[in-house]
Amino acid sequence: MQVTDGVDTFRDLLNGMLDSYYSTITTRTNSVMKVLTLFSAIFMPLTFITGIFGMNFRNFPELDWHYGFQGSLILMVVVIIIMAAIFKWKKWL
C-alpha cells in the first residue's frame, strides 16, 4: 500500500514538473511568435507599396515625378516610424 501511494505521489510530482516545463516552452514560443508577427506587420505595408510602384503602368502619376523614388522611400520610412510608434504606445515592443 505504501509503495502504491509513493508511486502515485511521484507520478503527481512528475506531472506537475511536466506541466511546468510545457508552460515554459509555450511562453518562449509565444514570445518568438510575437516578434515574428511584429516583423510581418511592419513589412506587409512596405511590400504593398513596393508592389504598387513596381507595376508597369504608363499613366501612373508618381512615375513622372522627379523625386518619385525618393518620395516612395520616404513614404516607407514614415510607415515604419508610425507603426513602431503605435507598437511602442501599445507596449508591444
PDB file with one MODEL, atoms N, CA, C and O in Angstrom:
MODEL        1
ATOM      1  N   MET A   1       0.820  -1.191   0.000  1.00  0.00           N
ATOM      2  CA  MET A   1       0.000   0.000   0.000  1.00  0.00           C
ATOM      3  C   MET A   1       0.871   1.265   0.000  1.00  0.00           C
ATOM      4  O   MET A   1       0.581   2.240  -0.693  1.00  0.00           O
ATOM      5  N   GLN A   2       1.954   1.217   0.804  1.00  0.00           N
ATOM      6  CA  GLN A   2       2.849   2.364   0.865  1.00  0.00           C
ATOM      7  C   GLN A   2       3.574   2.577  -0.455  1.00  0.00           C
ATOM      8  O   GLN A   2       3.787   3.716  -0.871  1.00  0.00           O
ATOM      9  N   VAL A   3       3.946   1.511  -1.103  1.00  0.00           N
ATOM     10  CA  VAL A   3       4.630   1.609  -2.398  1.00  0.00           C
ATOM     11  C   VAL A   3       3.693   2.215  -3.429  1.00  0.00           C
ATOM     12  O   VAL A   3       4.113   3.052  -4.228  1.00  0.00           O
ATOM     13  N   THR A   4       2.440   1.808  -3.424  1.00  0.00           N
ATOM     14  CA  THR A   4       1.458   2.352  -4.363  1.00  0.00           C
ATOM     15  C   THR A   4       1.236   3.832  -4.108  1.00  0.00           C
ATOM     16  O   THR A   4       1.143   4.617  -5.052  1.00  0.00           O
ATOM     17  N   ASP A   5       1.151   4.223  -2.843  1.00  0.00           N
ATOM     18  CA  ASP A   5       0.989   5.645  -2.516  1.00  0.00           C
ATOM     19  C   ASP A   5       2.223   6.442  -2.929  1.00  0.00           C
ATOM     20  O   ASP A   5       2.107   7.566  -3.418  1.00  0.00           O
ATOM     21  N   GLY A   6       3.406   5.857  -2.730  1.00  0.00           N
ATOM     22  CA  GLY A   6       4.647   6.526  -3.145  1.00  0.00           C
ATOM     23  C   GLY A   6       4.711   6.714  -4.649  1.00  0.00           C
ATOM     24  O   GLY A   6       5.119   7.768  -5.138  1.00  0.00           O
ATOM     25  N   VAL A   7       4.304   5.680  -5.382  1.00  0.00           N
ATOM     26  CA  VAL A   7       4.293   5.775  -6.850  1.00  0.00           C
ATOM     27  C   VAL A   7       3.300   6.839  -7.304  1.00  0.00           C
ATOM     28  O   VAL A   7       3.609   7.612  -8.211  1.00  0.00           O
ATOM     29  N   ASP A   8       2.121   6.900  -6.700  1.00  0.00           N
ATOM     30  CA  ASP A   8       1.126   7.919  -7.040  1.00  0.00           C
ATOM     31  C   ASP A   8       1.650   9.322  -6.740  1.00  0.00           C
ATOM     32  O   ASP A   8       1.439  10.255  -7.515  1.00  0.00           O
ATOM     33  N   THR A   9       2.332   9.456  -5.611  1.00  0.00           N
ATOM     34  CA  THR A   9       2.890  10.756  -5.253  1.00  0.00           C
ATOM     35  C   THR A   9       3.932  11.205  -6.268  1.00  0.00           C
ATOM     36  O   THR A   9       3.928  12.353  -6.713  1.00  0.00           O
ATOM     37  N   PHE A  10       4.828  10.285  -6.631  1.00  0.00           N
ATOM     38  CA  PHE A  10       5.869  10.621  -7.605  1.00  0.00           C
ATOM     39  C   PHE A  10       5.278  10.894  -8.988  1.00  0.00           C
ATOM     40  O   PHE A  10       5.775  11.747  -9.722  1.00  0.00           O
ATOM     41  N   ARG A  11       4.227  10.174  -9.337  1.00  0.00           N
ATOM     42  CA  ARG A  11       3.572  10.412 -10.622  1.00  0.00           C
ATOM     43  C   ARG A  11       2.939  11.809 -10.653  1.00  0.00           C
ATOM     44  O   ARG A  11       3.037  12.522 -11.652  1.00  0.00           O
ATOM     45  N   ASP A  12       2.291  12.188  -9.551  1.00  0.00           N
ATOM     46  CA  ASP A  12       1.706  13.534  -9.476  1.00  0.00           C
ATOM     47  C   ASP A  12       2.790  14.606  -9.522  1.00  0.00           C
ATOM     48  O   ASP A  12       2.620  15.642 -10.166  1.00  0.00           O
ATOM     49  N   LEU A  13       3.893  14.358  -8.844  1.00  0.00           N
ATOM     50  CA  LEU A  13       5.009  15.300  -8.847  1.00  0.00           C
ATOM     51  C   LEU A  13       5.594  15.428 -10.251  1.00  0.00           C
ATOM     52  O   LEU A  13       5.899  16.532 -10.703  1.00  0.00           O
ATOM     53  N   LEU A  14       5.747  14.306 -10.932  1.00  0.00           N
ATOM     54  CA  LEU A  14       6.278  14.314 -12.296  1.00  0.00           C
ATOM     55  C   LEU A  14       5.321  15.018 -13.250  1.00  0.00           C
ATOM     56  O   LEU A  14       5.773  15.755 -14.126  1.00  0.00           O
ATOM     57  N   ASN A  15       4.019  14.814 -13.107  1.00  0.00           N
ATOM     58  CA  ASN A  15       3.047  15.515 -13.938  1.00  0.00           C
ATOM     59  C   ASN A  15       3.103  17.028 -13.717  1.00  0.00           C
ATOM     60  O   ASN A  15       2.976  17.803 -14.665  1.00  0.00           O
ATOM     61  N   GLY A  16       3.294  17.442 -12.466  1.00  0.00           N
ATOM     62  CA  GLY A  16       3.426  18.870 -12.169  1.00  0.00           C
ATOM     63  C   GLY A  16       4.670  19.464 -12.810  1.00  0.00           C
ATOM     64  O   GLY A  16       4.633  20.569 -13.351  1.00  0.00           O
ATOM     65  N   MET A  17       5.773  18.723 -12.746  1.00  0.00           N
ATOM     66  CA  MET A  17       7.011  19.190 -13.373  1.00  0.00           C
ATOM     67  C   MET A  17       6.864  19.248 -14.888  1.00  0.00           C
ATOM     68  O   MET A  17       7.362  20.176 -15.524  1.00  0.00           O
ATOM     69  N   LEU A  18       6.192  18.274 -15.464  1.00  0.00           N
ATOM     70  CA  LEU A  18       5.974  18.261 -16.911  1.00  0.00           C
ATOM     71  C   LEU A  18       5.086  19.416 -17.345  1.00  0.00           C
ATOM     72  O   LEU A  18       5.341  20.035 -18.378  1.00  0.00           O
ATOM     73  N   ASP A  19       4.053  19.714 -16.576  1.00  0.00           N
ATOM     74  CA  ASP A  19       3.193  20.863 -16.879  1.00  0.00           C
ATOM     75  C   ASP A  19       3.970  22.172 -16.798  1.00  0.00           C
ATOM     76  O   ASP A  19       3.775  23.068 -17.620  1.00  0.00           O
ATOM     77  N   SER A  20       4.845  22.280 -15.814  1.00  0.00           N
ATOM     78  CA  SER A  20       5.679  23.477 -15.674  1.00  0.00           C
ATOM     79  C   SER A  20       6.616  23.623 -16.870  1.00  0.00           C
ATOM     80  O   SER A  20       6.796  24.727 -17.385  1.00  0.00           O
ATOM     81  N   TYR A  21       7.210  22.525 -17.313  1.00  0.00           N
ATOM     82  CA  TYR A  21       8.099  22.548 -18.474  1.00  0.00           C
ATOM     83  C   TYR A  21       7.336  22.964 -19.730  1.00  0.00           C
ATOM     84  O   TYR A  21       7.815  23.806 -20.489  1.00  0.00           O
ATOM     85  N   TYR A  22       6.165  22.391 -19.957  1.00  0.00           N
ATOM     86  CA  TYR A  22       5.358  22.747 -21.123  1.00  0.00           C
ATOM     87  C   TYR A  22       4.929  24.214 -21.073  1.00  0.00           C
ATOM     88  O   TYR A  22       4.859  24.876 -22.109  1.00  0.00           O
ATOM     89  N   SER A  23       4.647  24.716 -19.887  1.00  0.00           N
ATOM     90  CA  SER A  23       4.280  26.123 -19.736  1.00  0.00           C
ATOM     91  C   SER A  23       5.451  27.029 -20.119  1.00  0.00           C
ATOM     92  O   SER A  23       5.256  28.052 -20.776  1.00  0.00           O
ATOM     93  N   THR A  24       6.657  26.658 -19.712  1.00  0.00           N
ATOM     94  CA  THR A  24       7.848  27.436 -20.062  1.00  0.00           C
ATOM     95  C   THR A  24       8.083  27.428 -21.565  1.00  0.00           C
ATOM     96  O   THR A  24       8.394  28.465 -22.151  1.00  0.00           O
ATOM     97  N   ILE A  25       7.939  26.278 -22.187  1.00  0.00           N
ATOM     98  CA  ILE A  25       8.124  26.166 -23.635  1.00  0.00           C
ATOM     99  C   ILE A  25       7.067  26.986 -24.366  1.00  0.00           C
ATOM    100  O   ILE A  25       7.378  27.651 -25.354  1.00  0.00           O
ATOM    101  N   THR A  26       5.844  26.949 -23.901  1.00  0.00           N
ATOM    102  CA  THR A  26       4.766  27.710 -24.526  1.00  0.00           C
ATOM    103  C   THR A  26       5.014  29.206 -24.412  1.00  0.00           C
ATOM    104  O   THR A  26       4.770  29.946 -25.366  1.00  0.00           O
ATOM    105  N   THR A  27       5.488  29.658 -23.277  1.00  0.00           N
ATOM    106  CA  THR A  27       5.797  31.073 -23.090  1.00  0.00           C
ATOM    107  C   THR A  27       6.909  31.510 -24.030  1.00  0.00           C
ATOM    108  O   THR A  27       6.825  32.586 -24.621  1.00  0.00           O
ATOM    109  N   ARG A  28       7.931  30.712 -24.178  1.00  0.00           N
ATOM    110  CA  ARG A  28       9.034  31.029 -25.087  1.00  0.00           C
ATOM    111  C   ARG A  28       8.554  31.061 -26.533  1.00  0.00           C
ATOM    112  O   ARG A  28       8.940  31.944 -27.298  1.00  0.00           O
ATOM    113  N   THR A  29       7.721  30.110 -26.905  1.00  0.00           N
ATOM    114  CA  THR A  29       7.166  30.083 -28.261  1.00  0.00           C
ATOM    115  C   THR A  29       6.300  31.308 -28.527  1.00  0.00           C
ATOM    116  O   THR A  29       6.345  31.873 -29.619  1.00  0.00           O
ATOM    117  N   ASN A  30       5.519  31.718 -27.544  1.00  0.00           N
ATOM    118  CA  ASN A  30       4.676  32.907 -27.702  1.00  0.00           C
ATOM    119  C   ASN A  30       5.508  34.165 -27.896  1.00  0.00           C
ATOM    120  O   ASN A  30       5.132  35.036 -28.680  1.00  0.00           O
ATOM    121  N   SER A  31       6.628  34.273 -27.196  1.00  0.00           N
ATOM    122  CA  SER A  31       7.465  35.459 -27.373  1.00  0.00           C
ATOM    123  C   SER A  31       8.104  35.475 -28.757  1.00  0.00           C
ATOM    124  O   SER A  31       8.233  36.539 -29.363  1.00  0.00           O
ATOM    125  N   VAL A  32       8.503  34.319 -29.264  1.00  0.00           N
ATOM    126  CA  VAL A  32       9.054  34.255 -30.617  1.00  0.00           C
ATOM    127  C   VAL A  32       7.985  34.603 -31.646  1.00  0.00           C
ATOM    128  O   VAL A  32       8.260  35.332 -32.599  1.00  0.00           O
ATOM    129  N   MET A  33       6.789  34.099 -31.467  1.00  0.00           N
ATOM    130  CA  MET A  33       5.692  34.408 -32.387  1.00  0.00           C
ATOM    131  C   MET A  33       5.343  35.890 -32.362  1.00  0.00           C
ATOM    132  O   MET A  33       4.979  36.456 -33.393  1.00  0.00           O
ATOM    133  N   LYS A  34       5.450  36.517 -31.211  1.00  0.00           N
ATOM    134  CA  LYS A  34       5.176  37.950 -31.099  1.00  0.00           C
ATOM    135  C   LYS A  34       6.170  38.745 -31.947  1.00  0.00           C
ATOM    136  O   LYS A  34       5.778  39.668 -32.661  1.00  0.00           O
ATOM    137  N   VAL A  35       7.442  38.393 -31.869  1.00  0.00           N
ATOM    138  CA  VAL A  35       8.464  39.094 -32.653  1.00  0.00           C
ATOM    139  C   VAL A  35       8.231  38.879 -34.141  1.00  0.00           C
ATOM    140  O   VAL A  35       8.314  39.825 -34.924  1.00  0.00           O
ATOM    141  N   LEU A  36       7.941  37.653 -34.538  1.00  0.00           N
ATOM    142  CA  LEU A  36       7.697  37.376 -35.955  1.00  0.00           C
ATOM    143  C   LEU A  36       6.462  38.102 -36.465  1.00  0.00           C
ATOM    144  O   LEU A  36       6.451  38.571 -37.603  1.00  0.00           O
ATOM    145  N   THR A  37       5.437  38.201 -35.653  1.00  0.00           N
ATOM    146  CA  THR A  37       4.227  38.913 -36.036  1.00  0.00           C
ATOM    147  C   THR A  37       4.496  40.402 -36.206  1.00  0.00           C
ATOM    148  O   THR A  37       3.988  41.021 -37.141  1.00  0.00           O
ATOM    149  N   LEU A  38       5.289  40.979 -35.311  1.00  0.00           N
ATOM    150  CA  LEU A  38       5.630  42.398 -35.437  1.00  0.00           C
ATOM    151  C   LEU A  38       6.417  42.666 -36.721  1.00  0.00           C
ATOM    152  O   LEU A  38       6.158  43.648 -37.416  1.00  0.00           O
ATOM    153  N   PHE A  39       7.378  41.794 -37.035  1.00  0.00           N
ATOM    154  CA  PHE A  39       8.134  41.974 -38.279  1.00  0.00           C
ATOM    155  C   PHE A  39       7.237  41.868 -39.502  1.00  0.00           C
ATOM    156  O   PHE A  39       7.356  42.665 -40.433  1.00  0.00           O
ATOM    157  N   SER A  40       6.353  40.905 -39.504  1.00  0.00           N
ATOM    158  CA  SER A  40       5.468  40.759 -40.666  1.00  0.00           C
ATOM    159  C   SER A  40       4.491  41.919 -40.757  1.00  0.00           C
ATOM    160  O   SER A  40       4.143  42.341 -41.860  1.00  0.00           O
ATOM    161  N   ALA A  41       4.040  42.447 -39.620  1.00  0.00           N
ATOM    162  CA  ALA A  41       3.136  43.600 -39.642  1.00  0.00           C
ATOM    163  C   ALA A  41       3.836  44.843 -40.154  1.00  0.00           C
ATOM    164  O   ALA A  41       3.203  45.687 -40.789  1.00  0.00           O
ATOM    165  N   ILE A  42       5.125  44.976 -39.893  1.00  0.00           N
ATOM    166  CA  ILE A  42       5.869  46.129 -40.400  1.00  0.00           C
ATOM    167  C   ILE A  42       6.161  45.985 -41.887  1.00  0.00           C
ATOM    168  O   ILE A  42       6.052  46.960 -42.630  1.00  0.00           O
ATOM    169  N   PHE A  43       6.525  44.798 -42.330  1.00  0.00           N
ATOM    170  CA  PHE A  43       6.917  44.626 -43.727  1.00  0.00           C
ATOM    171  C   PHE A  43       5.744  44.459 -44.686  1.00  0.00           C
ATOM    172  O   PHE A  43       5.926  44.595 -45.896  1.00  0.00           O
ATOM    173  N   MET A  44       4.562  44.171 -44.189  1.00  0.00           N
ATOM    174  CA  MET A  44       3.409  43.995 -45.076  1.00  0.00           C
ATOM    175  C   MET A  44       3.054  45.272 -45.843  1.00  0.00           C
ATOM    176  O   MET A  44       2.887  45.199 -47.061  1.00  0.00           O
ATOM    177  N   PRO A  45       2.928  46.445 -45.194  1.00  0.00           N
ATOM    178  CA  PRO A  45       2.636  47.650 -45.980  1.00  0.00           C
ATOM    179  C   PRO A  45       3.790  48.050 -46.889  1.00  0.00           C
ATOM    180  O   PRO A  45       3.569  48.616 -47.959  1.00  0.00           O
ATOM    181  N   LEU A  46       5.027  47.758 -46.470  1.00  0.00           N
ATOM    182  CA  LEU A  46       6.165  48.077 -47.330  1.00  0.00           C
ATOM    183  C   LEU A  46       6.145  47.231 -48.597  1.00  0.00           C
ATOM    184  O   LEU A  46       6.467  47.717 -49.681  1.00  0.00           O
ATOM    185  N   THR A  47       5.771  45.987 -48.459  1.00  0.00           N
ATOM    186  CA  THR A  47       5.653  45.114 -49.626  1.00  0.00           C
ATOM    187  C   THR A  47       4.532  45.599 -50.543  1.00  0.00           C
ATOM    188  O   THR A  47       4.660  45.541 -51.766  1.00  0.00           O
ATOM    189  N   PHE A  48       3.446  46.073 -49.961  1.00  0.00           N
ATOM    190  CA  PHE A  48       2.339  46.608 -50.752  1.00  0.00           C
ATOM    191  C   PHE A  48       2.777  47.849 -51.532  1.00  0.00           C
ATOM    192  O   PHE A  48       2.480  47.973 -52.720  1.00  0.00           O
ATOM    193  N   ILE A  49       3.476  48.757 -50.872  1.00  0.00           N
ATOM    194  CA  ILE A  49       3.948  49.976 -51.549  1.00  0.00           C
ATOM    195  C   ILE A  49       4.920  49.613 -52.664  1.00  0.00           C
ATOM    196  O   ILE A  49       4.833  50.162 -53.763  1.00  0.00           O
ATOM    197  N   THR A  50       5.836  48.705 -52.396  1.00  0.00           N
ATOM    198  CA  THR A  50       6.790  48.274 -53.413  1.00  0.00           C
ATOM    199  C   THR A  50       6.083  47.606 -54.585  1.00  0.00           C
ATOM    200  O   THR A  50       6.461  47.813 -55.738  1.00  0.00           O
ATOM    201  N   GLY A  51       5.070  46.815 -54.298  1.00  0.00           N
ATOM    202  CA  GLY A  51       4.319  46.156 -55.372  1.00  0.00           C
ATOM    203  C   GLY A  51       3.585  47.149 -56.254  1.00  0.00           C
ATOM    204  O   GLY A  51       3.537  46.984 -57.472  1.00  0.00           O
ATOM    205  N   ILE A  52       3.016  48.177 -55.647  1.00  0.00           N
ATOM    206  CA  ILE A  52       2.308  49.191 -56.435  1.00  0.00           C
ATOM    207  C   ILE A  52       3.276  49.952 -57.329  1.00  0.00           C
ATOM    208  O   ILE A  52       3.012  50.138 -58.517  1.00  0.00           O
ATOM    209  N   PHE A  53       4.403  50.394 -56.761  1.00  0.00           N
ATOM    210  CA  PHE A  53       5.361  51.168 -57.547  1.00  0.00           C
ATOM    211  C   PHE A  53       6.161  50.298 -58.504  1.00  0.00           C
ATOM    212  O   PHE A  53       6.818  50.823 -59.403  1.00  0.00           O
ATOM    213  N   GLY A  54       6.122  48.994 -58.335  1.00  0.00           N
ATOM    214  CA  GLY A  54       6.854  48.107 -59.228  1.00  0.00           C
ATOM    215  C   GLY A  54       6.066  47.694 -60.463  1.00  0.00           C
ATOM    216  O   GLY A  54       6.605  47.018 -61.339  1.00  0.00           O
ATOM    217  N   MET A  55       4.796  48.090 -60.546  1.00  0.00           N
ATOM    218  CA  MET A  55       3.979  47.725 -61.702  1.00  0.00           C
ATOM    219  C   MET A  55       4.349  48.582 -62.908  1.00  0.00           C
ATOM    220  O   MET A  55       4.796  49.720 -62.762  1.00  0.00           O
ATOM    221  N   ASN A  56       4.160  48.032 -64.078  1.00  0.00           N
ATOM    222  CA  ASN A  56       4.476  48.739 -65.315  1.00  0.00           C
ATOM    223  C   ASN A  56       3.233  49.434 -65.850  1.00  0.00           C
ATOM    224  O   ASN A  56       2.484  48.863 -66.644  1.00  0.00           O
ATOM    225  N   PHE A  57       3.022  50.658 -65.414  1.00  0.00           N
ATOM    226  CA  PHE A  57       1.908  51.474 -65.881  1.00  0.00           C
ATOM    227  C   PHE A  57       2.454  52.629 -66.710  1.00  0.00           C
ATOM    228  O   PHE A  57       3.564  53.105 -66.468  1.00  0.00           O
ATOM    229  N   ARG A  58       1.688  53.068 -67.668  1.00  0.00           N
ATOM    230  CA  ARG A  58       2.049  54.264 -68.428  1.00  0.00           C
ATOM    231  C   ARG A  58       1.440  55.505 -67.780  1.00  0.00           C
ATOM    232  O   ARG A  58       2.069  56.562 -67.763  1.00  0.00           O
ATOM    233  N   ASN A  59       0.232  55.389 -67.251  1.00  0.00           N
ATOM    234  CA  ASN A  59      -0.469  56.534 -66.683  1.00  0.00           C
ATOM    235  C   ASN A  59      -0.458  56.490 -65.158  1.00  0.00           C
ATOM    236  O   ASN A  59      -1.509  56.535 -64.518  1.00  0.00           O
ATOM    237  N   PHE A  60       0.699  56.404 -64.604  1.00  0.00           N
ATOM    238  CA  PHE A  60       0.862  56.387 -63.153  1.00  0.00           C
ATOM    239  C   PHE A  60       1.508  57.715 -62.765  1.00  0.00           C
ATOM    240  O   PHE A  60       2.679  57.929 -63.077  1.00  0.00           O
ATOM    241  N   PRO A  61       0.780  58.618 -62.092  1.00  0.00           N
ATOM    242  CA  PRO A  61       1.275  59.985 -61.891  1.00  0.00           C
ATOM    243  C   PRO A  61       2.632  60.064 -61.191  1.00  0.00           C
ATOM    244  O   PRO A  61       3.446  60.927 -61.519  1.00  0.00           O
ATOM    245  N   GLU A  62       2.878  59.185 -60.245  1.00  0.00           N
ATOM    246  CA  GLU A  62       4.121  59.273 -59.491  1.00  0.00           C
ATOM    247  C   GLU A  62       5.348  58.891 -60.306  1.00  0.00           C
ATOM    248  O   GLU A  62       6.468  59.219 -59.914  1.00  0.00           O
ATOM    249  N   LEU A  63       5.165  58.207 -61.432  1.00  0.00           N
ATOM    250  CA  LEU A  63       6.313  57.810 -62.249  1.00  0.00           C
ATOM    251  C   LEU A  63       6.953  59.001 -62.950  1.00  0.00           C
ATOM    252  O   LEU A  63       8.140  58.955 -63.275  1.00  0.00           O
ATOM    253  N   ASP A  64       6.201  60.054 -63.185  1.00  0.00           N
ATOM    254  CA  ASP A  64       6.740  61.234 -63.864  1.00  0.00           C
ATOM    255  C   ASP A  64       7.338  62.242 -62.897  1.00  0.00           C
ATOM    256  O   ASP A  64       7.950  63.217 -63.334  1.00  0.00           O
ATOM    257  N   TRP A  65       7.181  62.036 -61.608  1.00  0.00           N
ATOM    258  CA  TRP A  65       7.757  62.970 -60.637  1.00  0.00           C
ATOM    259  C   TRP A  65       9.277  62.845 -60.637  1.00  0.00           C
ATOM    260  O   TRP A  65       9.836  61.759 -60.792  1.00  0.00           O
ATOM    261  N   HIS A  66       9.921  63.993 -60.459  1.00  0.00           N
ATOM    262  CA  HIS A  66      11.386  63.999 -60.428  1.00  0.00           C
ATOM    263  C   HIS A  66      11.899  63.271 -59.182  1.00  0.00           C
ATOM    264  O   HIS A  66      12.919  62.585 -59.239  1.00  0.00           O
ATOM    265  N   TYR A  67      11.201  63.418 -58.071  1.00  0.00           N
ATOM    266  CA  TYR A  67      11.601  62.788 -56.811  1.00  0.00           C
ATOM    267  C   TYR A  67      10.651  61.649 -56.429  1.00  0.00           C
ATOM    268  O   TYR A  67      10.382  61.442 -55.246  1.00  0.00           O
ATOM    269  N   GLY A  68      10.156  60.932 -57.394  1.00  0.00           N
ATOM    270  CA  GLY A  68       9.220  59.839 -57.119  1.00  0.00           C
ATOM    271  C   GLY A  68       9.847  58.703 -56.328  1.00  0.00           C
ATOM    272  O   GLY A  68       9.228  58.168 -55.409  1.00  0.00           O
ATOM    273  N   PHE A  69      11.079  58.329 -56.683  1.00  0.00           N
ATOM    274  CA  PHE A  69      11.763  57.243 -55.979  1.00  0.00           C
ATOM    275  C   PHE A  69      12.040  57.633 -54.537  1.00  0.00           C
ATOM    276  O   PHE A  69      11.782  56.862 -53.614  1.00  0.00           O
ATOM    277  N   GLN A  70      12.573  58.846 -54.350  1.00  0.00           N
ATOM    278  CA  GLN A  70      12.855  59.307 -53.001  1.00  0.00           C
ATOM    279  C   GLN A  70      11.565  59.465 -52.203  1.00  0.00           C
ATOM    280  O   GLN A  70      11.538  59.194 -51.003  1.00  0.00           O
ATOM    281  N   GLY A  71      10.500  59.903 -52.867  1.00  0.00           N
ATOM    282  CA  GLY A  71       9.213  60.038 -52.195  1.00  0.00           C
ATOM    283  C   GLY A  71       8.682  58.705 -51.714  1.00  0.00           C
ATOM    284  O   GLY A  71       8.128  58.610 -50.619  1.00  0.00           O
ATOM    285  N   SER A  72       8.849  57.668 -52.533  1.00  0.00           N
ATOM    286  CA  SER A  72       8.379  56.342 -52.110  1.00  0.00           C
ATOM    287  C   SER A  72       9.213  55.809 -50.950  1.00  0.00           C
ATOM    288  O   SER A  72       8.678  55.167 -50.047  1.00  0.00           O
ATOM    289  N   LEU A  73      10.521  56.071 -50.966  1.00  0.00           N
ATOM    290  CA  LEU A  73      11.355  55.651 -49.842  1.00  0.00           C
ATOM    291  C   LEU A  73      10.980  56.398 -48.567  1.00  0.00           C
ATOM    292  O   LEU A  73      10.941  55.810 -47.486  1.00  0.00           O
ATOM    293  N   ILE A  74      10.703  57.696 -48.696  1.00  0.00           N
ATOM    294  CA  ILE A  74      10.282  58.478 -47.530  1.00  0.00           C
ATOM    295  C   ILE A  74       8.944  57.956 -47.006  1.00  0.00           C
ATOM    296  O   ILE A  74       8.741  57.865 -45.795  1.00  0.00           O
ATOM    297  N   LEU A  75       8.036  57.615 -47.918  1.00  0.00           N
ATOM    298  CA  LEU A  75       6.754  57.047 -47.511  1.00  0.00           C
ATOM    299  C   LEU A  75       6.956  55.753 -46.726  1.00  0.00           C
ATOM    300  O   LEU A  75       6.290  55.530 -45.715  1.00  0.00           O
ATOM    301  N   MET A  76       7.864  54.908 -47.184  1.00  0.00           N
ATOM    302  CA  MET A  76       8.126  53.648 -46.484  1.00  0.00           C
ATOM    303  C   MET A  76       8.712  53.896 -45.103  1.00  0.00           C
ATOM    304  O   MET A  76       8.334  53.224 -44.144  1.00  0.00           O
ATOM    305  N   VAL A  77       9.627  54.850 -44.988  1.00  0.00           N
ATOM    306  CA  VAL A  77      10.230  55.154 -43.686  1.00  0.00           C
ATOM    307  C   VAL A  77       9.169  55.721 -42.742  1.00  0.00           C
ATOM    308  O   VAL A  77       9.154  55.390 -41.557  1.00  0.00           O
ATOM    309  N   VAL A  78       8.286  56.570 -43.260  1.00  0.00           N
ATOM    310  CA  VAL A  78       7.217  57.140 -42.432  1.00  0.00           C
ATOM    311  C   VAL A  78       6.293  56.033 -41.936  1.00  0.00           C
ATOM    312  O   VAL A  78       5.864  56.054 -40.782  1.00  0.00           O
ATOM    313  N   VAL A  79       5.984  55.071 -42.794  1.00  0.00           N
ATOM    314  CA  VAL A  79       5.127  53.950 -42.384  1.00  0.00           C
ATOM    315  C   VAL A  79       5.801  53.150 -41.268  1.00  0.00           C
ATOM    316  O   VAL A  79       5.147  52.761 -40.300  1.00  0.00           O
ATOM    317  N   ILE A  80       7.097  52.906 -41.400  1.00  0.00           N
ATOM    318  CA  ILE A  80       7.825  52.163 -40.366  1.00  0.00           C
ATOM    319  C   ILE A  80       7.811  52.928 -39.052  1.00  0.00           C
ATOM    320  O   ILE A  80       7.583  52.338 -37.996  1.00  0.00           O
ATOM    321  N   ILE A  81       8.053  54.235 -39.104  1.00  0.00           N
ATOM    322  CA  ILE A  81       8.085  55.041 -37.882  1.00  0.00           C
ATOM    323  C   ILE A  81       6.712  55.061 -37.215  1.00  0.00           C
ATOM    324  O   ILE A  81       6.613  54.919 -35.996  1.00  0.00           O
ATOM    325  N   ILE A  82       5.665  55.233 -37.998  1.00  0.00           N
ATOM    326  CA  ILE A  82       4.312  55.265 -37.429  1.00  0.00           C
ATOM    327  C   ILE A  82       3.952  53.927 -36.794  1.00  0.00           C
ATOM    328  O   ILE A  82       3.397  53.889 -35.696  1.00  0.00           O
ATOM    329  N   MET A  83       4.266  52.831 -37.477  1.00  0.00           N
ATOM    330  CA  MET A  83       3.939  51.514 -36.919  1.00  0.00           C
ATOM    331  C   MET A  83       4.760  51.221 -35.668  1.00  0.00           C
ATOM    332  O   MET A  83       4.243  50.648 -34.709  1.00  0.00           O
ATOM    333  N   ALA A  84       6.030  51.608 -35.669  1.00  0.00           N
ATOM    334  CA  ALA A  84       6.852  51.400 -34.475  1.00  0.00           C
ATOM    335  C   ALA A  84       6.317  52.233 -33.302  1.00  0.00           C
ATOM    336  O   ALA A  84       6.304  51.770 -32.162  1.00  0.00           O
ATOM    337  N   ALA A  85       5.879  53.459 -33.592  1.00  0.00           N
ATOM    338  CA  ALA A  85       5.314  54.301 -32.528  1.00  0.00           C
ATOM    339  C   ALA A  85       4.029  53.690 -31.976  1.00  0.00           C
ATOM    340  O   ALA A  85       3.806  53.698 -30.765  1.00  0.00           O
ATOM    341  N   ILE A  86       3.190  53.166 -32.853  1.00  0.00           N
ATOM    342  CA  ILE A  86       1.952  52.523 -32.393  1.00  0.00           C
ATOM    343  C   ILE A  86       2.267  51.291 -31.549  1.00  0.00           C
ATOM    344  O   ILE A  86       1.634  51.065 -30.518  1.00  0.00           O
ATOM    345  N   PHE A  87       3.242  50.498 -31.983  1.00  0.00           N
ATOM    346  CA  PHE A  87       3.604  49.298 -31.228  1.00  0.00           C
ATOM    347  C   PHE A  87       4.185  49.664 -29.864  1.00  0.00           C
ATOM    348  O   PHE A  87       3.910  48.989 -28.872  1.00  0.00           O
ATOM    349  N   LYS A  88       4.981  50.721 -29.809  1.00  0.00           N
ATOM    350  CA  LYS A  88       5.522  51.157 -28.515  1.00  0.00           C
ATOM    351  C   LYS A  88       4.420  51.712 -27.625  1.00  0.00           C
ATOM    352  O   LYS A  88       4.418  51.475 -26.417  1.00  0.00           O
ATOM    353  N   TRP A  89       3.477  52.455 -28.216  1.00  0.00           N
ATOM    354  CA  TRP A  89       2.373  53.024 -27.459  1.00  0.00           C
ATOM    355  C   TRP A  89       1.514  51.922 -26.841  1.00  0.00           C
ATOM    356  O   TRP A  89       1.042  52.056 -25.712  1.00  0.00           O
ATOM    357  N   LYS A  90       1.315  50.842 -27.581  1.00  0.00           N
ATOM    358  CA  LYS A  90       0.529  49.713 -27.075  1.00  0.00           C
ATOM    359  C   LYS A  90       1.373  48.761 -26.226  1.00  0.00           C
ATOM    360  O   LYS A  90       0.869  47.755 -25.725  1.00  0.00           O
ATOM    361  N   LYS A  91       2.673  49.088 -26.066  1.00  0.00           N
ATOM    362  CA  LYS A  91       3.620  48.303 -25.272  1.00  0.00           C
ATOM    363  C   LYS A  91       3.790  46.883 -25.830  1.00  0.00           C
ATOM    364  O   LYS A  91       3.879  45.908 -25.084  1.00  0.00           O
ATOM    365  N   TRP A  92       3.831  46.802 -27.172  1.00  0.00           N
ATOM    366  CA  TRP A  92       4.095  45.515 -27.813  1.00  0.00           C
ATOM    367  C   TRP A  92       5.581  45.361 -28.127  1.00  0.00           C
ATOM    368  O   TRP A  92       6.042  44.249 -28.382  1.00  0.00           O
ATOM    369  N   LEU A  93       6.331  46.451 -28.113  1.00  0.00           N
ATOM    370  CA  LEU A  93       7.773  46.392 -28.344  1.00  0.00           C
ATOM    371  C   LEU A  93       8.511  46.528 -27.037  1.00  0.00           C
ATOM    372  O   LEU A  93       9.742  46.503 -27.018  1.00  0.00           O
TER     373      LEU A  93
ENDMDL
END
